[in-house]
């Protein structure tokens, strides 16, 4: 037993002595890796990340008690679909909403301005033509573009206007811009308290903050529009009935007044019966008009009740420090990989020779 431990100890010592004897090669490779890491790190364009924290209002639920819902939240579960509530949009699907093609296409026409104020253009133009790239991308960009032209239809993009982004028909360049925007936006939801965190990463700090706040605003508009859609339709219908009843009441009132004015000095039972009929129609029209006015006020209150409130706990700010590339971490990673790879190669090569 002791021999086995001794053998292992001797192997460890032997490996250490072997690596120590090759320390110059390891050091040179680590230095080369460090220099390469610096070249790569300083070649990559800076990116900034802005964060928006939102707390959406959840609709009231009836199918589950508050205590059970709290216990489920503590366990990291969302029983919203089992509660019997009317809301079908839960925070868990906010990432899918933001990543949807109509939502992204709606963002493309937004005007953006860089932090230095030198560029003011649309988000689509900024993503498709104004992005900084590392120097090595220009090396292989030409052959890739050549092969794309050989094996793809060159007329696909020419029939679609560059500045018109239609979510039902996208060119390759437009689809690439949408994909870039989709990757730049990350939405995460805390299942315990339904707090939504929205992160946007782009190359300009001001554009990053503006887009983060805009995405949060449009997401709120989407939620409000969905949650209050039925109530707004009911309001439109109530408004239509109110306008119709008001017109009928004014017509009945005018008809009664004209008839009574024309037959004011005539004492005749037939005229009196007709006047009573017109008066009854006027009162009936007024009753309907009064009821429709009450219904209209109820519908307006319902829209206000169904309109959710999404509180922005922390808006996005213009960041001073870039979030990437992380030069120190990249340098340490490259040096570690160089050390590990060189050491492994030395050990494997020594074992093969010794055999």
NORSUL-V62561 format. One record per residue. N is the residue number from 1. OMEGA is omega in radians with two decimals (* if undefined). NEAR is the number of other C-alpha atoms within 10 Angstrom. Layout:
N_OMEGA_NEAR / N_OMEGA_NEAR
//
This chain:
1_3.13_6 / 2_3.11_7 / 3_-3.13_8 / 4_3.10_9 / 5_3.13_10 / 6_3.14_11 / 7_3.12_12 / 8_3.13_12 / 9_3.11_12 / 10_3.11_12 / 11_3.12_12 / 12_3.12_12 / 13_3.12_12 / 14_3.11_12 / 15_3.14_16 / 16_3.13_14 / 17_3.11_12 / 18_3.13_15 / 19_3.12_18 / 20_3.12_13 / 21_3.13_11 / 22_-3.03_14 / 23_3.14_15 / 24_3.12_11 / 25_3.13_16 / 26_-3.14_21 / 27_3.12_15 / 28_3.13_13 / 29_3.11_18 / 30_3.10_23 / 31_3.11_16 / 32_3.13_15 / 33_3.10_21 / 34_3.11_21 / 35_3.11_15 / 36_3.11_16 / 37_3.11_21 / 38_3.12_16 / 39_3.14_13 / 40_-3.08_18 / 41_-3.13_20 / 42_3.09_14 / 43_3.13_15 / 44_3.12_16 / 45_3.11_17 / 46_3.08_19 / 47_-3.11_17 / 48_-3.11_22 / 49_3.05_25 / 50_-3.03_25 / 51_3.02_24 / 52_3.11_21 / 53_-3.08_20 / 54_3.07_20 / 55_-3.10_18 / 56_3.08_20 / 57_3.12_15 / 58_3.12_16 / 59_3.13_17 / 60_-3.10_11 / 61_-3.06_17 / 62_-3.01_12 / 63_-3.11_12 / 64_-3.12_14 / 65_-3.13_10 / 66_-3.11_11 / 67_3.13_9 / 68_3.10_11 / 69_3.11_17 / 70_3.10_16 / 71_3.13_13 / 72_3.11_16 / 73_3.11_17 / 74_3.13_13 / 75_3.14_11 / 76_-3.13_13 / 77_3.08_13 / 78_-3.11_21 / 79_-3.09_14 / 80_-3.13_20 / 81_-3.12_14 / 82_-3.02_11 / 83_3.12_16 / 84_3.11_13 / 85_-3.07_15 / 86_-3.06_13 / 87_3.14_15 / 88_3.11_12 / 89_3.10_16 / 90_-3.12_16 / 91_-3.11_23 / 92_-3.13_16 / 93_3.08_13 / 94_3.09_18 / 95_3.11_17 / 96_3.11_12 / 97_-3.11_18 / 98_-3.12_21 / 99_-3.12_18 / 100_-3.10_14 / 101_3.10_18 / 102_-3.14_14 / 103_-3.13_17 / 104_3.12_20 / 105_3.11_22 / 106_-3.14_13 / 107_-2.98_20 / 108_-3.10_22 / 109_-3.11_16 / 110_3.08_13 / 111_3.13_16 / 112_3.14_21 / 113_-3.12_17 / 114_-3.07_17 / 115_3.13_13 / 116_3.10_9 / 117_-3.09_9 / 118_-3.09_7 / 119_3.06_12 / 120_-3.05_12 / 121_3.10_14 / 122_3.12_16 / 123_3.12_21 / 124_3.13_25 / 125_3.14_19 / 126_-3.11_19 / 127_-3.03_20 / 128_-3.02_15 / 129_-3.01_11 / 130_-3.11_13 / 131_3.05_12 / 132_-3.13_12 / 133_3.08_12 / 134_-3.08_13 / 135_-3.08_11 / 136_3.10_11 / 137_3.12_9 / 138_-3.12_10 / 139_-3.10_10 / 140_3.12_10 / 141_-3.10_10 / 142_3.12_11 / 143_3.11_11 / 144_3.11_11 / 145_3.12_10 / 146_3.14_10 / 147_3.09_10 / 148_3.13_12 / 149_3.14_11 / 150_-2.99_10 / 151_3.08_8 / 152_-3.12_9 / 153_-3.09_9 / 154_-3.10_10 / 155_-3.08_8 / 156_-3.07_11 / 157_-3.04_14 / 158_-3.11_9 / 159_-3.13_8 / 160_3.14_15 / 161_-3.06_12 / 162_-3.02_14 / 163_3.12_12 / 164_-3.13_13 / 165_-3.14_22 / 166_-3.04_15 / 167_3.10_16 / 168_-3.14_8 / 169_-3.07_10 / 170_3.02_19 / 171_3.12_17 / 172_-3.14_11 / 173_3.11_15 / 174_3.11_26 / 175_3.10_17 / 176_3.11_14 / 177_3.09_22 / 178_3.11_25 / 179_3.11_14 / 180_3.11_14 / 181_3.13_22 / 182_3.12_16 / 183_-3.11_13 / 184_-3.09_15 / 185_3.12_22 / 186_3.12_16 / 187_3.11_21 / 188_-3.08_17 / 189_3.04_19 / 190_-3.07_13 / 191_-3.13_17 / 192_-3.09_15 / 193_3.09_14 / 194_3.05_19 / 195_-3.07_19 / 196_3.10_23 / 197_-3.07_19 / 198_3.13_24 / 199_3.09_22 / 200_-3.12_26 / 201_3.11_24 / 202_-3.02_26 / 203_3.13_20 / 204_-3.06_21 / 205_-3.14_24 / 206_3.10_23 / 207_3.12_23 / 208_-3.14_29 / 209_-3.13_25 / 210_-3.13_20 / 211_3.11_24 / 212_3.12_24 / 213_3.14_23 / 214_3.10_15 / 215_3.10_21 / 216_3.13_24 / 217_-3.13_14 / 218_3.07_15 / 219_3.08_18 / 220_3.11_19 / 221_3.13_14 / 222_-3.11_14 / 223_3.13_22 / 224_-3.13_16 / 225_-3.14_14 / 226_-3.05_18 / 227_-3.08_20 / 228_-3.08_18 / 229_-3.11_15 / 230_3.13_14 / 231_3.13_20 / 232_3.06_20 / 233_3.08_13 / 234_3.11_18 / 235_3.10_21 / 236_3.13_15 / 237_3.11_14 / 238_3.10_21 / 239_3.11_19 / 240_3.12_14 / 241_3.13_19 / 242_3.13_21 / 243_3.14_15 / 244_-3.14_14 / 245_3.12_21 / 246_3.11_19 / 247_3.14_14 / 248_3.13_18 / 249_3.12_22 / 250_3.11_15 / 251_3.12_14 / 252_3.12_21 / 253_3.14_18 / 254_3.13_14 / 255_3.12_17 / 256_-3.13_20 / 257_3.12_15 / 258_-3.11_12 / 259_3.14_14 / 260_3.13_19 / 261_-3.13_10 / 262_-3.08_9 / 263_-3.05_13 / 264_-3.06_10 / 265_-3.11_8 / 266_3.11_10 / 267_-3.11_9 / 268_-3.10_9 / 269_-3.14_9 / 270_3.10_9 / 271_3.14_15 / 272_3.11_14 / 273_3.13_11 / 274_3.12_14 / 275_3.11_18 / 276_3.13_14 / 277_3.12_13 / 278_3.10_20 / 279_3.10_18 / 280_3.10_14 / 281_3.10_18 / 282_-3.14_22 / 283_3.09_15 / 284_3.11_14 / 285_3.10_21 / 286_3.12_19 / 287_3.11_14 / 288_3.13_19 / 289_3.12_22 / 290_3.13_16 / 291_3.11_14 / 292_3.09_21 / 293_3.08_19 / 294_3.12_14 / 295_3.13_18 / 296_3.11_21 / 297_3.10_14 / 298_3.14_14 / 299_3.09_21 / 300_3.10_18 / 301_3.12_14 / 302_3.10_17 / 303_3.11_20 / 304_3.14_13 / 305_-3.09_11 / 306_3.14_17 / 307_-3.09_20 / 308_3.08_20 / 309_3.12_13 / 310_-3.05_18 / 311_3.03_14 / 312_-3.10_19 / 313_-3.11_13 / 314_3.11_13 / 315_3.14_16 / 316_3.10_23 / 317_3.09_17 / 318_-3.09_17 / 319_3.09_16 / 320_-3.10_10 / 321_3.12_11 / 322_3.12_17 / 323_3.09_15 / 324_-0.02_16 / 325_3.09_17 / 326_-2.98_12 / 327_-3.12_16 / 328_3.13_13 / 329_3.13_12 / 330_3.12_17 / 331_3.12_21 / 332_-3.14_15 / 333_3.14_15 / 334_-3.14_21 / 335_3.12_23 / 336_3.12_15 / 337_3.11_15 / 338_3.12_21 / 339_-3.11_21 / 340_-3.12_14 / 341_3.12_14 / 342_3.13_20 / 343_3.13_21 / 344_-3.14_13 / 345_3.12_12 / 346_-3.12_17 / 347_-3.13_14 / 348_3.14_12 / 349_3.12_11 / 350_3.13_13 / 351_3.14_10 / 352_-3.12_8 / 353_-3.10_7 / 354_3.10_7 / 355_*_5
//
